[in-house]
């Protein structure tokens, strides 16, 4: 009886399937074809107009919703229209945005993300820090190639501190595809050693001494500071190694503040270098030795020669008066003077917090050096100044060449690798020169700017 029941049920199901004459072929809903750019640039105070290309059989069925996320205010700006047309009044930074297109016939929504790059009058150009008889001046060179003083103009006549040292651009490549968060202007005025300015307006945000969780009572003397990829900086201050705190959101008031220096019985020369952003190399002038710091870990290491290659020199016992420390793509170079006045050139390759010592030898063109000599390293060659002359030194061949095309007006007070390939930037009183150092050019001047107040000491090229 059970078998008969199962047979009847199977026949009934078969008959029902035969009689079902429904259409099971479904048509995909029509999707609007929307074309847009991935990034839109707009200057503060100008109109931002985005008119997307739309292909659809019945455009009247579509509605458009625009949304711009503001990471500072933790909110979003929303607009309803087929085109975005607004007066841009947000800050000069990148914003994530999205267009949502809705098919009101079936309720389907389609999403199109993009970026808005808010710009200011200072978004493209060159910042120049100079010394006008000791008074720091900040100028901006825009697309018109004119140098204009900007700090006093943007800060109601307030002047910068005295004895300028460096411009440090704070840039975080991980924020919205890359975001400038400020520029530090450092100076050797121990009581007023610098200011942080807003990257869009160049208006003062705070002073350098205010950037410590525990503000030092003694004068603060910044050395060479290195910007890090997390939007903070690290380097030598008062002979100790400091690191800006990077934990948390970059708009947090304490982001980038200095904690107490990394522990250790050391006194550092003002220059430090890094090859990868993780290991920072410094010179302990008290022990006359090379030391290594790891900023994220807050650790110091006394450098040891790595086992394996023959020992050319002992990094823990360099025994030289410090001149400079340089970092290049093939290794690092330390220059110093021994007790007899002989200048030595030491080369090493970093290996974690250890070194592979390559060579130690007298520096042949030492007679060209002076206390005012400036240094730069580009690719495999070292450049240094001597008065109003620029020289190129090849460590492999020990060849020294005067760059005859680098004719400049006055003593060189700034020497820096340019942002463009094969360019060095040289500064003299009132002038800047961009010099081509590619093979065969002999230091040809390809671009120059005058009108700088005083002696240039540093610059930052922003594109």
Secondary structure, 3 states (H helix, E strand, C coil): CHHHHHHHHHHHHHHHHHHCCCCCCCCCCCCCEEECCCEEEEECCCEEEECCEEECCCHHHEEEEEEEEECCCCEEEEEECCCEEEECCCCCCEEEEEEEEEECCCCEEEEEEEEEEEECCCCCEEEEEEEECCEEEEEEECCCCCEEECHHHHCCCCCCCECEEEEEEEEECCCCCCEEEEEEEEECCCCCCEEEECCCCCCEEEEHHHHECCCCCCCCCEEEEEECCCCCEEEEECCEEEEECCCCCCCCCCCCCECCCCCCCCCECCCCEECCCCEEEEEECCCCEEEEEECCCCEEEECCECCCCCCCCCCCCCCCEEEEEEEECCEEEEEEECCCCCEEEEEEEEECCEEEEEEEEECHHHHHCCCCCCEEEECCEEEEEECCEEEEEECCCCEEEECCCCCCCCCCCEEEECCCCCEEEEEEEEEEEEEECCCCCCCEEEEEEEEEEEEEEEEEEEC
